[in-house]
Amino acid sequence: MTSPRTVVVIGGGISGLATALALMEQAKARGVALRCTVLEAGHAWGGKIVTHKIRELITEAGPDSFLSTKPAGLELVAKLGLTQELINTNESGKKAFVYSRGRLRELPEGLIAFTPGQIGPFLKSGVLSFRGVLRVGLDFMLPANRSTSDESLASFVRRRFGREAFERMMEPLMAGIYAGDAEQMSARATFPRFVELEQAYGSILRGMLAARSANKGGARQAARRTMFVSLKPGLEALVTALIGRLSSQGVTLRSGVPVDSLRVRSHQLGRWTYDVMLQDGSALSADSLVLATPAFVTAELLRPLTPIAGGLLEMIPYASTATIALAYPASVVGGSIEGFGFVVPRIERRELVAATWTSLKWPHRAPSGQLLARCYVGGAGREAILDLDDEALVERVKAELKEICGLAAKPTYMEVNRWLKAMPQYRLGHLDRLEQAEVALSRYAGVVLTGAAYRGVGIPDCIREGALAAEKVIRYFSGERH
Ligand SMILES: Cc1cc2nc3c(=O)[nH]c(=O)nc-3n(C[C@H](O)[C@H](O)[C@H](O)COP(=O)(O)OP(=O)(O)OC[C@H]3O[C@@H](n4cnc5c(N)ncnc54)[C@H](O)[C@@H]3O)c2cc1C
């Protein structure tokens, strides 16, 4: 009997855990005997996924939901037996607002889903001027840009839809996902679908309309799910279920063990073995390594093996953000608290980036009679506010809420969650640099990268990329060089 192949996954966020699960499944399917270990530096599993339960309040320090339109998230939920726990956003109050020229204005529904609807709601919302709306429509007529060079997200959106639509509507929605500056973000890396639609249909709107009519059946099937979904007990339930499943499958899970460095132990007849040195001075060896750590950690770990890959990964910058949860007795809340919340375009030069009325969006997150709000600050170029201590930060956020939507009540619960160097920024040239790093790394067979730093920051992206990383490892073990 051949001895099992060993793989060490470094990083126990959703990417590392999803990779470990996919490794076990794919190894079983391909008849590969496998021993898998996951190493996590922190004492908790799940990385950015952190749910807090405070009496009857459920707050999410990091992500609070995920897209149902990217199948990997829902598939993992089903696989882990959590489908019963899935919750949709509250259908009855589904409105979103943008703060524009001194007041909150409702965003046209189709825009929130990035699907073009009727022109009427666009005009009625007042978010764009008449000229601005007409300029959006020009997308149907403008020729496609056939250049293959990377373009910033800001330039791409301005070119297709005009400056006003970019600054007043799309910038806060798109940049919010990446906590990024659209002037520096790569369109290809952040919103590849838009770039593909332009190439395929010559127009984003035409492409979306075509995709929508082609997907009528699928849309009916998926209609049970709103665009964003979450889990009733909080997203950490996904992590708990993953840990349970991995343990039951014999995966070794070690938390509180930061990896210090990596080295090649041996390389004979095309078979590589690596040493993983831990900060406590111990080491373990493996035939394959999956690095599911943030890019700046991965860069340091890889530098001794390949300075080229290390240098390229180090070039992926990270933005810092904070989420602030505030709870109020609903009876004392005044102001315009409506819908799911609002976003604030960069052009408004305010400190608040967005606010979600969590308890209106997900009624299970707070007991009735309480309003739970979640506010975002920080992001690329807007990080100065994070220098404030918690108390001053909350005061600043409260002042913003009062000015923007008239919410002047005193919160009965406050929580500040800081996320330093948490959001990878896919800057111009990101995908080219990534490809070069992977080429440099390919010399080391069985060493694979995954995680939010590379091809999508959302939870479903991380799960999908984890499965692809696992596939590379299993193919390598099966004798197919990746
Ligand atoms: C505030 C915020 C809100 C967000 N909101 C959403 C949302 O609503 N929906 C959504 O889909 N996405 C959201 N995201 C993005 C998403 O949460 C992340 O992109 C995703 O969780 C990242 O997962 P990951 O496993 O790749 O990385 P991480 O979660 O960062 O995991 C990496 C792990 O590696 C560990 N590690 C680091 N160094 C070492 C070492 N030397 N040795 C061992 N382990 C190490 C870390 O401790 C960490 O646990 C949000 C992110 C943030 C910060």
PDBQT file of the ligand as one rigid body, heavy atoms in Angstrom, charges set to zero:
ROOT
HETATM    1  C1  LIG A 501     -15.253  44.366   7.062  1.00  0.00    +0.000 C 
HETATM    2  C2  LIG A 501     -15.407  43.355   5.961  1.00  0.00    +0.000 A 
HETATM    3  C3  LIG A 501     -16.660  43.134   5.417  1.00  0.00    +0.000 A 
HETATM    4  C4  LIG A 501     -16.807  42.193   4.390  1.00  0.00    +0.000 A 
HETATM    5  N1  LIG A 501     -18.062  41.948   3.896  1.00  0.00    +0.000 NA
HETATM    6  C5  LIG A 501     -18.251  40.945   3.037  1.00  0.00    +0.000 A 
HETATM    7  C6  LIG A 501     -19.567  40.518   2.697  1.00  0.00    +0.000 A 
HETATM    8  O1  LIG A 501     -20.562  41.034   3.221  1.00  0.00    +0.000 OA
HETATM    9  N2  LIG A 501     -19.706  39.488   1.811  1.00  0.00    +0.000 N 
HETATM   10  C7  LIG A 501     -18.623  38.836   1.276  1.00  0.00    +0.000 A 
HETATM   11  O2  LIG A 501     -18.813  37.912   0.476  1.00  0.00    +0.000 OA
HETATM   12  N3  LIG A 501     -17.362  39.198   1.602  1.00  0.00    +0.000 NA
HETATM   13  C8  LIG A 501     -17.144  40.215   2.470  1.00  0.00    +0.000 A 
HETATM   14  N4  LIG A 501     -15.878  40.557   2.861  1.00  0.00    +0.000 N 
HETATM   15  C9  LIG A 501     -14.739  39.861   2.234  1.00  0.00    +0.000 C 
HETATM   16  C10 LIG A 501     -14.531  38.468   2.815  1.00  0.00    +0.000 C 
HETATM   17  O3  LIG A 501     -14.962  38.421   4.145  1.00  0.00    +0.000 OA
HETATM   18  C11 LIG A 501     -13.055  38.095   2.783  1.00  0.00    +0.000 C 
HETATM   19  O4  LIG A 501     -12.494  38.386   1.512  1.00  0.00    +0.000 OA
HETATM   20  C12 LIG A 501     -12.849  36.610   3.064  1.00  0.00    +0.000 C 
HETATM   21  O5  LIG A 501     -13.480  36.249   4.271  1.00  0.00    +0.000 OA
HETATM   22  C13 LIG A 501     -11.353  36.329   3.114  1.00  0.00    +0.000 C 
HETATM   23  O6  LIG A 501     -11.135  34.969   3.387  1.00  0.00    +0.000 OA
HETATM   24  P1  LIG A 501      -9.687  34.339   3.303  1.00  0.00    +0.000 P 
HETATM   25  O7  LIG A 501      -9.751  32.991   3.915  1.00  0.00    +0.000 OA
HETATM   26  O8  LIG A 501      -9.151  34.452   1.917  1.00  0.00    +0.000 OA
HETATM   27  O9  LIG A 501      -8.763  35.294   4.176  1.00  0.00    +0.000 OA
HETATM   28  P2  LIG A 501      -8.781  35.517   5.753  1.00  0.00    +0.000 P 
HETATM   29  O10 LIG A 501     -10.143  35.451   6.288  1.00  0.00    +0.000 OA
HETATM   30  O11 LIG A 501      -7.965  36.730   5.978  1.00  0.00    +0.000 OA
HETATM   31  O12 LIG A 501      -7.987  34.245   6.306  1.00  0.00    +0.000 OA
HETATM   32  C14 LIG A 501      -6.592  34.138   6.260  1.00  0.00    +0.000 C 
HETATM   33  C15 LIG A 501      -6.157  33.419   7.520  1.00  0.00    +0.000 C 
HETATM   34  O13 LIG A 501      -4.740  33.246   7.494  1.00  0.00    +0.000 OA
HETATM   35  C16 LIG A 501      -4.282  33.328   8.820  1.00  0.00    +0.000 C 
HETATM   36  N5  LIG A 501      -2.839  33.591   8.835  1.00  0.00    +0.000 N 
HETATM   37  C17 LIG A 501      -2.186  34.753   8.581  1.00  0.00    +0.000 A 
HETATM   38  N6  LIG A 501      -0.862  34.580   8.730  1.00  0.00    +0.000 NA
HETATM   39  C18 LIG A 501      -0.661  33.287   9.049  1.00  0.00    +0.000 A 
HETATM   40  C19 LIG A 501       0.500  32.505   9.309  1.00  0.00    +0.000 A 
HETATM   41  N7  LIG A 501       1.746  33.019   9.271  1.00  0.00    +0.000 N 
HETATM   42  N8  LIG A 501       0.355  31.185   9.637  1.00  0.00    +0.000 NA
HETATM   43  C20 LIG A 501      -0.888  30.635   9.693  1.00  0.00    +0.000 A 
HETATM   44  N9  LIG A 501      -2.023  31.335   9.447  1.00  0.00    +0.000 NA
HETATM   45  C21 LIG A 501      -1.906  32.641   9.126  1.00  0.00    +0.000 A 
HETATM   46  C22 LIG A 501      -5.104  34.491   9.389  1.00  0.00    +0.000 C 
HETATM   47  O14 LIG A 501      -5.083  34.463  10.812  1.00  0.00    +0.000 OA
HETATM   48  C23 LIG A 501      -6.461  34.225   8.791  1.00  0.00    +0.000 C 
HETATM   49  O15 LIG A 501      -7.300  33.451   9.633  1.00  0.00    +0.000 OA
HETATM   50  C24 LIG A 501     -15.679  41.479   3.886  1.00  0.00    +0.000 A 
HETATM   51  C25 LIG A 501     -14.418  41.713   4.446  1.00  0.00    +0.000 A 
HETATM   52  C26 LIG A 501     -14.271  42.627   5.479  1.00  0.00    +0.000 A 
HETATM   53  C27 LIG A 501     -12.911  42.831   6.093  1.00  0.00    +0.000 C 
ENDROOT
TORSDOF 0
